[in-house]
């Protein structure tokens, strides 16, 4: 069975200042998502599921339905604040959905096979898709999941702080811990994250998660159970987030899964900030010059 690619594209781009998910960076108006989908198709994925918002659903579908028709199966799910388990209570003044864990949970009813998860605004590299597709296409059990791990130094924006899941691994390259650090920045004396108003140094070789995960459908059961607990504890907060690294860390701690870390030396680029776009355009241009992609991605 071919794996599915779940694309998290519901973020509103508050730091970017617009719908960065559909902002073109390629020579014929390709988005970062286009290049990720191209890599996924080449790697052997069989379906794409987009997590989006109702507010831009029509615009998003108009952009992707035509170009992907006949190339791969496509489905859409919406992430909205009110889409929570029955009986859950939360602060009705909240304005944004609940983060990456909640976004993945939205796809529970349309994914029945092993699947990978990516952010819409990150470029991951051809090799990463090939590696994770091979892993997910093997006969894996519910206790076998994976993620693509990147070197922190290859994933930093020059234009501000980024969020990364800082990882610990054992001698078998299994994930032992992952902690979401929401303010990692390149400083004059190196890379550090901010916690309790203090800076903590990290070496550039630190393995981090870029939210490129590989799961079996069993994850949805864990997600739902933990999301219910999360809402009980933090549902009254206006800006609390249900991060997928936290969910993974919990199920590893409980002994319910192993997560194989598939290493990548790829240089990340993305569009966290509007100023990142110029670098992304240049990076895609170099990949086209190398022959990695055609100048016109979709014929």
PyMOL commands that set and color helices and strands:
alter all, ss='L'
color gray80, all
select helices_A, chain A and resi 20-22+32-43+54-68+100-105+126-137+152-154+219-234+244-253+276-290
alter helices_A, ss='H'
color red, helices_A
select strands_A, chain A and resi 4-8+47-52+73-78+115-119+122-123+144-151+162-169+175-187+190-195+198-202+207-215+258-264+269-270
alter strands_A, ss='S'
color yellow, strands_A
deselect
rebuild
show_as cartoon
